[in-house]
Amino acid sequence: MTAVEHPARNGAGGPVGPPARVPFPVVDEVSRHCLQEAEPETVHIEVHVPGRLDPVRMRSAFTEALRRHPRILMREAPGRWYRLRYEWELTDGPDVEVVTFPPPDRDALKHARDRALDNAPPLSAAPPVRLEVVDEDGTSDGTVLFLTMNHTALDGPACLRILATAAELYGGRDNSPTAPPVRTPGAPAAERADTPSTWAPPARVAHGTPEPSPGNGLLVTELSVPRRPKGSPYTVNDQLMVTTALMLAHWNREHGARPRPLRITMPVDDRPRDMAMPIGNGTRLVEVTFAPEELDAERMGELLRHTALRTQALKSQERPQLGHGAALLTAPVIPVSWRAAVTRGLRRAAAPWTSTTLLSNIGRIPYPLDFGKAAGRATAVWFSAPARMPRGLTVTTASTAGRLHVALRWSRTLLSQGDGAHLRDLFEHYLHATEENGP
């Protein structure tokens, strides 16, 4: 095993020495450069189970799960201003209490969601993640687990892998991942649809009725997984992509925005879901472009086919996680503090070319998340991704127990809770349209 997999131990039972250090990957460094207190870079995962969890057993199981995936036990190492890299310092165990059980509260779920959006676990203490276990309400025996992670260090699928390990340790039941769904083979090159030009700045999400307080708002909803004919050339992910594009085109028309191409960022994750899954930020980002004239719900079949061809082509391309420019920008040839200033400046300059929104489709949750007889297995799992400006809105979806769980997250400087509810209604409307009007 390498030092990354098993960091040095201090004290009895292992070698004595300083903690192992790992340089920040490109994604982590770029995120670290651009942190803002007003809109923390958090990822929130919300898991609902039908029964109650024992605090002592749950705390023990989650702590042991962290040790079984030691790459999550990291904190930012201190360094001088002229250092060439940020580094993660790998620890032998948590620096802080990771699992908490807040006292019962009439609005416990709302308050837990607010904390997940507003308070990022610090990078200075290992691990940069926390788990809150909340009683669902006074009339239910259900429990909700809120996982919050600092997105500079971790992404949602990696932390879900940790929780699946904890569920297996807690309940004693197999939580191995199911096999991934079989996808329709990619179309021949001659059949590939043209991609609209990406030279023009994309559309922005039109302002609704902003709220005076900074930070993010969140709305979660449960819908039916959209149907599609057997053998369809498109996937549920393509239906969700089209739904998001039509939702935003409709929203912008209502608010008088001039038609512009829509660009939707889509994370692609090729990691295995078993115990060997690399922990960290493991997705690469691609962008799906739509021309204004394409976004016509009356031509749904054509729109779904074109979208499928584009997403297939993008998924098959090999490229760095954030593109070649980011890899060059993070090359350790000048002090990292200087690179930070350059990165922030470039980010501000590139804001008009930032994609319109991000759609992160986790897909079918691959783990049972079964906590045993008393607590049961997950009935719903929601994720939400950061929604900082200039995007200001993200859509995250996952499916559990045959239901689609959708989270809309937005910057309060762009939208209000009422705006989020309207966008949810538009999303539901166009999701149904992909079923009714598809080929």
N, C-alpha and C positions, 0 to 999 in steps of 0.2 A: 504494500500500500504506500501511497505517496504522502508527503506531509500535508498536502491539501485535504486528502481524505481523512487523515488522522493527525490533527495538530498536536504539537508537543504538549506534554502534561507536566504540570508543576506539582510536586508532592509525591507521596507514595503511590506505587502502582504504575509508574511510567517514568520516562526520562525527564530530567529537569532541564529547562531551557526556556528561552524567550518564545512567545507564541509565533507560529509560522505566519508569514505575510504573503499576500497575493495581490498583485497590481490590479487596480480597477479595470475591468473590461471597458470597451468603448462606450457601451450604453450607459453604464454606471457613471463614467466620468462626465459625459455630456449632461446627464441629469443632475449630477452634483454641482456642475458649474452654474446651473440655471435655477437653483432652488429659490422659492419665494415663501415668506411667512404667510402672506395673505391667502395663497391658494396652495396648501401643502400637497406634495406628490404622494398621495396615499392610494393604495388599492384596498378595497373593502370586499370581503366575502361574508355572506350571511347564509348560514346553514340551519334549517329548521328540522328538528327531530320530534317525534310524538311523545317521548317520555322525559323523565328527569335524569340528570347526571349527578353522580356523587362527586363533590368537590375534591376530596383527597385522591380518589382514583383518577379523576380526570387530570388533575395537576400532575400526578405521577406519570400518566400515560403520555401526556403532551411533552413533558420534559425528556422522557426516554425517547420519544420520536425525534426530538431535536438532536439527541446524541447519535441516533442512527442515521441522520443526514447531517454530518458535521459541517458541511459547507454553509449551513444557515447560521451557525454559531460564529458570527463575525461582527466586528465593529471597525469603524474607521480608525486607522493608526495615526497617531500624532506625527507631525513632520514640520520641517522648517519651510519658510516661504519659498526658498529656491529649489526645493525638491522637484524632481522631474515627473513624479507620479503620485497620485493618491494610492494608498494601499489599504486592503482589508487585513485586519489582524484576526486570526482564527483562534478561538478560545476553547477551553475544555468543557465549558458549561455556561449557562446563562449568567449574565451579570446582574440581572434584575428579575423580579417576579413577573413571569410572562402571562400566567393564567389568573384571571380575577373573576369573582362572582359578585357583581354589584347587588346591593340590597334591592328588594322588590320595590317597584315604582309603577304607578298607573301608566306613565308614558315611557316605560323602560326601553321599548324598541326604538322609539323616536330618539331618545337621548343617546342610545348606543350608536345609532346611525350618525347622529350629529358628531359624536366623538370620533367615529371612523373617518369622517370627512375633514374634521377641523384639526385633529391632533396626530401628527405623524410620529411614530416611534423614533426616538433619536438615533442617529448613526453612531453616536459615541458609546452606546451600550449594546452588548450582544444578548440576544439577536434583535435585529430591527423589526420586530413583529410583536404583536400582543394578541391575546385571545380573551374575549369577554364572554362569559356564559350567563345568559339572561333568561329568566322565567318568562314564558310567552305572555301570559296574562293571568289574572286571578281565577278565571273560569276554565282554564285549560291546563292539562298536565304537560304541555309541550315546552320545549327548550329551544332557544336560538343561540347559536355560536357565532360570534362576530370576530372574524380574523381581520386585523388591520396591519398592513405592512408598509414600510417605506419603499416607494417604487424605485428609488435610487439603487436599492440593493436587491429587490425581489419582485417577481411578478406573481399573478394569481395562480396559474397552473402549478408553479413550484410549491407554493404554500398549501395548495389543495393536496398535493402529494404528501406533505408533512401531516396534514389532518387525517388523511386516509390511514397512515401508519399509526397515528394516535388512536383512531377508532378501532383498529385491529388489536392493539395492545389493551385497550379498555374493555372491549366486548368479547375478545377471544374468538372472533369470527373472521373468516377470510375476507379481506378487502382488496384482493388483487384486481387490477384493472381488467375490464372486458376488452375483447379485441376491437380495434378501430373499425368503423364501417367501411365496406368496400365501395370505392368510388368508381364512377363511370370513367373509362380511359379517356385521355385527352383527345381532342379532335385533330385530324390531320391539318398540317400547316395551311393547305389550300382553303380550309373551311374557317380559318380564324377571322374573326370580325376585326374591322379597323378600329383602332383606338383613337379617340379624339385627341387633338393637340394638347400638350401640357405646357405650352409656352405662355399662355395667357394666365394671369392670376385667377385663382378659382373664386367661386362665390363664397361669401361669408354668411353665417347664420344671422338673419336679420334680428336686430334688437327687439325684444318684447317690452316688458315693463320691469326694468332692473330694480333690484332691491338695494337699500342703502348699505347693508352690511356686506363685507367682502366674503370670500370663500365659495364653497360649492353647495348647491342644492341637489336633492336626490328624490326620485320617485321610482318605486318598484311595482311591477304588475305581473300577473300570471295569465297566460293565454294558451290556447291550443297550439300544438306544433302544427305548422301549416302542412296540408296534404299536397302531394304532387303525384301525377300519374306514374305508374310503374314504368321504368325504363326512360324516364325523363332525362334530357341532356343536362339539366341543371340540378343543383343540390338545394337543400334547405338554406345553406349559407348564401347561395345566390338569391333566393327569395328574400332573405333578410337584407341583403345588400340593396336590392331593388326597392324594398319597402322603405328603407332609410332614405334613399335618394328621392323617392316620390314624396315622402313626408316633408323633407326639407324644401323641395321645389314648391310644394303647396304652401308651406309656411312663408317662404320668401315672397311668393305671389301675393298672399294676403297682406303682407307688410310693405308692398310697393317696391321691392328690391328689383333692380334691373337684372334680367336673365344672364347668368354667366355659367360656365362649365362647373359642374360639381366634381370635387375630388374627395374620395373617401378612403382614409387610411385603414388598412386591414392587417392585423398581426397574423403571421403564419408561424406555427409552432410544430417543428418536426421531431421534438424530443420523445423518447419512449416514456411511458407512464409507469413503469415498474420501479423497483427500488434503486435501479441504476440511473434514474432520471437526474440529469444535471440540475443543481439548485442554483437559482440566480435569475437574471433577466435573460431568457432564452429564446424570445421570439424575434423574428425579423419583420420589418414593416414594408408593405408594398402599398401602392395607391391605385385605386380603381377610378377611372375618369368617365364622366357622363356629359355629353353635349346637351345643351338646354332643349333642343328639339327632340331628343330621344325620350325625354321623361314624360311620356304620354301613357296614362293607364289604359287607354283604349287599344294600345298596341302592346299589351302585356306579354304575349307570347314571344314576339320579336325581341323585346327588351330583356326578358329572362334568358333567351338563347345567347344574345350578345354578351350579357353579363357573365354567363357561364364560360364562354370562350375566353374572356379577358381574365377572369379569376384563375382558370386552369393555366393559362400562359404565365401569369405572374407567380403562381405557386411553384411552377417547374423551373423558374429561373434561379440560378445560384448567385447570390449577392450578399455583401456584408449586411449586418443587422440594420444599420442606419445608412447604408450606402457607402460608396468609396470616399466621398468628401469627409464624412465623419471620421473614418479611419485615418485619413491624412491629418485632420485637425487635432487628433489626440496623440499623434506621434510624439514620443518623449524626447524632443530635441531642444526645447526651451522649458523654463520652469512652469510648472502646472498652474501657478497663479497667473502668469502671463497668458497662458492658453485660455484660462477661465474668462479673462477680460475680452479676448478676441471672440470666444464662443458666444458670450452674451451679446456683444455688438453685432455679430453676424445673425444671431437669432432675431434681434430687433429689426435688422435690415430685411430679413427674409420673411417677416411676418405676413406681408401681402400674398406670398406664395405658399404659405402653410395650407395644408389640406382643409377642406370645409369642416369635416368631422372625422371621428374615429368610430368604426364599428368593430367591436371585438366579440366574435362568436366563439365561445368556449366549446360549443357543441354539446353532445350528450355527455353528461358527467360519467367518467369511466369507472369510478369507484362506487361500491354500494354505500359507503359511509355508514356502515352498520355498527352501532355502539352496543349491540347485545340485546338481550331479552327485555330488560327494563326500559332502556331508552329508545331502542328501535333504530331503523335506518332513515336516512334523510328523505324528507318528502318535498323539499324545495331548496334550491341553492341559487342565490343571486350573487353576482359580481358587479363591481363598478370601477371604472378606470378614471384617472384624474381628468378634469375638464377645464384646464386653464385657458385663458385667452392667449392667442387670437382665435383658436377653435371655439372654445367656450361651451361645447356640448359633446358628450360621448354617449354611445349606445353600446351596452354590453348584454349579451344573451347567453343562456345556457339552458339545457333541458334535463329534467329529472322526472322520473316516474311518468313519462309520457306527456309532460307539461312544459311549456316554454316560459322561462323566467327572464323577464326583460327589466333592465335598469337604465333609466335615463338620468344622467348626471350633467349638471350645467354650472357655469359660472354665474354667480348672483349679479355680477355687473352686466350680464347680458339678458338673463331671463328671471322670471319669478316662479313661484310654485304654481300659480295659475297657468302660466305659459307652459310649464312642464306637463300639466294635466292635459292641455290642448294638444301638445305634441304626442302624448301617449294615445289620445283618441285618434289622431291622424295615423299613427303607426299601426294601431289595431285595424283601422279601415283599410289601409293599403296592404297589410298582411293578408287579410281576407281576399282582397282583389287578386293577389298572386295565385290564389286557389281557384277563384271563379273564372278568371279571364286568361289563365295560362293555357298552353296548347294541350 
